[in-house]
């Protein structure tokens, strides 16, 4: 449990150390952050000043969607009933696609000439303007316009200097032209500049850009947004991004205007098509109706009909009347026949004849009256006279004459009645024949009449629909109405000062952080203690700060500098690695490559051991490039090499006492041998080391770099401890893998790392706080730095505990 706590605490300390070191690096490079802030804020200022602000121009319209029942804006009655004939069904989604359609935007582009943009040339950049003192007109244009930029300068009031790059030759064309002059441009056509008196001419130069319609339409469509804010309504929001608010408002106004106009034109087109169809049908139906009316007329004329119904009724009435007349005539004939029989009967010859038998015949009635009067007169005479009375005879004669006249009259009347009866019979027969023909005529007439009625109704219906369509056309309206007119927002959506300056501040921090991080990631040199700990498990024995002076001896009896204290710490640490019971006293110094300070560390470590009263020997065993004797200002005429190859040289001949300290001795390398490795492998080396162990308390061997030659490994068998030198900002990180391999495979007995030439700075600490200090208060490391380090560490730990 304790080990787990220790591991966790160690992990927290390492994390705190990494963060603390990184914060220290940032604070150490405060000048980089300051410069970054200045550059980024100035850059943000120029971005705000010279970037064209972009505005959102917004409008809102209401679509009358059929699904929501919205179709009654002032249209009613007959026109409303006609919606089923020629009205277009509305759908919000469809209308949105229409508003975003390329064809509609192309109409807007052509109407407003959006493919021509005007710019005012400012000091650094060009700024689009909607108030140019001139207007560009395309007199004739190519089918495909090539994008061309024109520079313009006003020489005089009406004289202009224009320049552009020719599309074909790629040459720069410069010309002086006047307003209203035609100018042919390859890839465009003939253009003409017209003075716009609404705006004065500025001293700044101008430019204009002629683009193709297609590219402009694509650009404008990409800047347009049409959406429904809420699916439960039919409101449509239209938004356009533009750098000129007035231009954006004009574009949206034109877009809505064309959309409304096209919508009404579509409806009018349907109405016009309907009227045209009705007119054609009226012509056809009218012609057919005329033909049928002609057939009816011919039929009536042929059949002598005016009104077949009335005529039928009249025929039936007349037939009845003739039947009555025939009946009367037959009755009269019967009466006459009876009268004749009565009058011819001898037995009734002297009877009085009834009167009024033929009431229509006044003559016969008169004869009857006279006949009856004569009979009455005769009967009266016979009362007083006899039949032989002459007067009675005269009366009988007169009675006979009168009776004969009556018979003649009756015969005539009967003959007349028979003639009338015959004529009435013929007439009645004709009428009955006509009556029998009436159903067939009426059927034929009804067929013609029915066709006439159908054509008349169709003709009247078409006339009615024509008028209704004409009325409906006059009342056509758009399926949308404007809720909010196009209006630009007061403030641009980009660039926004707070966002730009916020981004500038963020970049001002990000840039130095990134630079420092990349420098740490990409740097191959040892920069901090973590670079060593991560790559090897060899313990760190000591850390030596950077020595600015040129002298190689820093350890003296009176010196109290930070480097001297670091060498004292190294001397103390060596006592933990070297066991006195096992007579361990030989220290080997090596490194990865030349220049890492082995000689410097060897000299001062030896001096520090000598100051403690120990007898110390420095062995200059870098036979290839000896430097110890030179740095100690001691001769190197005779040394290790001479002892190996010459048998008559003793140790006293090659060991020298250093002038720095009487306890410090030097065994120089001697002349550089041609074969250093074989020299070290000489059997006398072992004898030499045994003898030196008996004479000295400590032996320090300055060996060549282990990463270059094998000399150090050959000497390691004589050493009790190997100190591996790592120089700050000099040793490559991957070179530590060599030392770690030797350590892990136990190719050397004991190993420790000494970090040399540490540059004290607040950004490159080795885990002891804020820098390379050790808390002694020497050199550039102060107690104030310690306080800062402790404060930073406490803040980091408190944040982690809260998490």
KOLNUSE-862928 format. One record per residue (C-alpha): residue in one letter; x, y, z. Coordinates in steps of 0.2 Angstrom, whole numbers, plus 5000, padded with zeros to 4 digits. Layout:
N
aXYZ...
//
This chain:
803
x500050005000x501450125004x502350084988x500750124979x500650294988x502450324985x502250284966x500750394965x501550534974x503050514963x501950524947x501150684954x502850764957x503450714940x501850794932x502050944943x503850954938x503350944919x502051084920x503151194931x504551174919x503451224904x502751374914x504551424918x504951414899x503551524895x504051654908x505851644903x505251684885x504151824890x504951934876x504351804863x502651814870x502652004871x503252014852x501951884848x500651994856x501252154847x501252064830x499551974832x498652134839x499352244825x498852104813x497152104820x497052294819x497552284800x496252134798x494852244805x495452394795x495752324778x494552174778x492952214769x491552194783x490252064778x488452104783x486851994783x485452064774x483751984780x482051984773x480451874778x479051824767x477451724770x477051584758x475151544756x475351364758x473751264751x474051134765x473751274778x472251334769x472951504765x472251554748x470951694751x471851854749x470451954741x469951834728x468151764730x466551724721x466751664703x468651684703x468851584719x467851444710x469051444696x470551404707x470151214703x470351254684x472051354683x472751394700x474451314705x474551224721x475751304733x477051214744x478251294755x479651174751x479351204733x479351384734x481051384744x481851294730x481151414718x481851564728x483551474728x483451424710x484851464698x483651534685x482851664697x484651724703x485151734685x483751854681x484251954696x486051954691x485652014673x484352144679x485552224692x487152184681x487952104696x489352024686x490152194685x490852254702x491652424706x493052454717x493952604725x495852594726x496452634743x498152644750x498352454753x496952364746x495352384735x493652414743x492052374733x490952524731x489152544726x489452724723x490652734708x490652894697x490452784681x489352644675x490052504664x488852454650x489152294639x488652354622x488952184614x489552034624x490251864620x489251714624x490551664637x491251814646x493051794653x493351864670x494452024667x495052154680x495152344674x496152474682x495452654679x496152824682x495352994679x496553104669x495353244665x493553274667x493053164652x494753074649x495052904657x496652794657x496152614657x497252464659x496952274659x497752114654x497252044637x496451874638x497251804623x498951874622x499151904641x499852074637x499452224648x498352344638x498352524642x497252654633x496552824635x494752834632x493252954634x491552924642x490352844630x491752774619x491652594614x493052484619x493352304612x494052184624x494452004620x493451884630x492052004634x491552114619x491252294617x491152394633x490652574636x490952684652x489552814656x489752954668x488752934684x488353104689x487553054705x489353034713x490853144712x492453084705x493753044719x495553074718x495852884722x495952774707x494552654703x494452474696x493052364690x492952184687x491852104674x491451924677x490451794668x488551774672x488751594677x490151624690x489251774697x487651674699x488551534708x489351654719x487751744723x486851574726x488151524738x487851684748x486051664748x485151574762x483251524761x482551424776x480951404786x481251444804x479851344810x479051194802x477351234809x477251404800x477451454782x478651604785x480251594775x481851684780x482951754766x484651804770x486151864759x487951894764x488652044756x490052174759x488852324754x487252334764x486352434751x486852314737x486252174747x484552254750x484352294731x484752114727x483452044739x482152164734x482452124716x482451934720x480751954729x480052064715x480551944702x479851794712x478151884714x478151934696x478551764690x477251684701x475851804695x476451784677x476351594679x474551614685x474151734671x474951624658x473651484664x472251614663x472851664646x472951484640x471151454647x470451604638x471351554622x470651384623x468851454627x468951564612x469451424600x468051324607x466851464605x467251474587x467051284584x465451274595x464751434587x465051354570x464151194575x462751294583x462551384566x462451224557x461151154568x460051314568x460151304549x459551124549x458151174561x457651314549x457751194534x456751064543x455351184548x455351264530x455151094522x453851024535x453051194535x453151204554x453251354565x452751274581x452551094580x451651084597x450451224593x450151154576x449850974583x448551044595x447751144581x447650994570x446850894583x445651034587x445151054568x444950874566x443650874581x442851024573x442650934556x442050784565x440650894573x440250974557x440050804549x438950744563x437850894561x437850874542x437350684544x436050744556x435350864545x435350744530x434450624541x433150754546x432950804528x432750614523x431450594536x430650764531x430650704513x429850534518x428550634528x428150744514x428050614501x426950504511x425150524505x424450484522x425450634529x425350744514x424050854522x424850864538x425651014545x427551014543x428551054559x429551214557x431351244561x431951084553x433151174543x433451324554x434851384543x433851394528x432651544529x431851504512x431351324517x430651394534x429651524524x428951384513x428451284528x427551424536x426651464520x426251274518x425651264536x424651424534x423751364518x423351194527x422651294542x421651404530x420951254521x420451164537x419551324542x418651334525x418151154526x417251184541x416051294531x416251234514x416551074504x418051014496x417251064480x417351244484x418351334471x419251424485x419651264493x420251184477x421251344474x422051314491x422351134487x423351184471x424251314481x424651184494x425351064481x426351194473x427051244490x427451064494x428251044478x429351194481x429751124499x430250964492x431351044479x432051154492x432351004503x433150904488x434251054485x434751064503x435050884505x436150884489x437151034496x437350944513x438050784504x439250894495x439850984511x439950814519x441050744506x442150894507x442250884526x442650704525x444150734514x444750874525x444550774540x445450624532x446850744527x446950814545x446950634552x448450594541x449350744546x449050694564x449750524561x451350604555x451550714570x452550594581x453850564568x454050744564x454050784582x455450654585x456550724571x456250904577x456650854595x458250784590x458750934581x458151044595x459050944608x460650964598x460351154596x459951164615x461651074619x462651184608x461751334615x462151284633x463951244629x464151404620x463351504634x464451404646x466051444637x465551634636x465251624655x466951544659x467751664647x467151814657x467451724673x469251694668x469551864662x468851934679x469951804689x471451864679x471252044684x471151984702x472751864702x473951894716x475551814722x475551664733x476751764745x476751924754x478152024762x478252024781x479952104783x480752204769x482552174765x483552264778x485452244783x486052214800x486852364808x488452274813x489452164801x489551984806x491351984801x492552044805x492052064823x493252164834x493052064849x493251894840x494751964829x495652034844x495151874854x495951764840x497451884840x497651864859x497451674857x498751664843x499851774853x499951644866x499751494854x501251544843x502551554857x501851404866x501951304849x503651374846x504251314863x503351154861x504051114844x505751164849x505651044863x504950904852x506050934837x507650964847x508850824848x509850884862x509750864880x508751004887x508150954904x508250814917x506650734910x507550704894x508850594903x507650504915x506450454901x507850374891x508950284904x508850214921x510650264926x510650364942x511150544941x512650574952x512850764950x512450914940x513651054936x513151224930x513851324916x515551404919x515651574910x517551604913x518851534902x519851444916x519651264919x519951264937x518551324948x518751224964x519851314976x519951314995x519151484997x517851474983x515951464988x515151484971x513751374965x514851274954x515951234968x514451184979x513951074965x515650984965x515550964984x513850884981x514650774968x515950724980x514650674993x513750574981x515250474976x515450414993x513750324992x514350244976x516150194981x516350064995x517850095007x517649915013x517949844996x519349974992x518350054978x519250214973x519450214954x518250324944x518150324925x517550474916x516850454898x515450524887x514550504871x515650614860x517050744862x516750914869x515550864883x516750924897x517550764903x519250854907x518450994916x517350884927x518850764930x520050914935x518750994947x518150834954x519950784958x520250944966x518750934977x519350764983x521050834986x520350974996x519650845008x521450785012x521450635000x522850584989x522050594971x522850544954x522150614938x522550494923x522550564906x521950414897x521250494882x522750444871x521950504855x521650684861x522450724878x521950884886x522150864905x523950914905x523651064894x522251124905x523251104921x524751194912x525851044915x527050954903x526550804894x528250734887x528250574897x526750484903x525650324901x526250284884x528050294889x527750184904x526850054892x528250044879x529750074890x530349954903x531550064913x530250204917x529550204935x527950284942x528950424950x529550474932x527850494925x526750554940x526750744942x526150844957x524950984952x525251164957x523351184961x523451064976x524850964984x523650814985x523250814967x524350714955x524350694936x524850544926x524850624908x524550524892x526250544885x526550544866x525050494856x525250314851x524850244834x523750104842x522850174858x521750024861x523149904860x524150014871x522750004884x522649814882x524549794887x524749684902x525749814911x524049914912x523449794925x525049804935x525049994934x523250004941x523649884955x525149984960x524150144959x522750084970x524050054983x524750234982x523250344980x521550364989x520650404973x521050374955x520150474941x520350414923x519950534909x519450414895x518950444877x517050454872x516250294873x515150324858x516650344846x517950214852x518150064863x519550134874x518250174889x517550004889x519349924889x519750034904x518050004913x518749834920x519949934931x518650064937x517450044952x516350184945x516050254928x515350434927x514550464911x514550644906x513050724898x513150904892x511651014893x511051074875x512550974867x512250794870x511050704858x509550614866x509850464856x511650444862x510950404880x510350244872x512150184871x512450224889x510850134894x511249984884x512949974893x512149994910x510749864907x511949734900x513149774914x514549804902x515249914916x515249884935x514350044941x513750194932x513150364936x512750514925x513450684928x512550824919x513750964914x513651144908x511951174914x511351344908x510351424923x508751494916x506951494922x506451394907x507551234908x507451164925x507950994930x506550964942x507151054957x506051204955x506151354945x507851334936x509351234939x509651294956x509751184972x509151304985x510851364990x510551544985x512051554974x512351624957x510751664947x509651564958x508851664972x507651624986x506351724977x506451594963x506151464976x504651544982x503951564964x504251374961x503451324977x501951434973x501751364956x501951184962x500551214976x499351294963x499651144951x499351014965x497751104971x497051104954x497350924952x496650884969x495050974964x494950874948
//
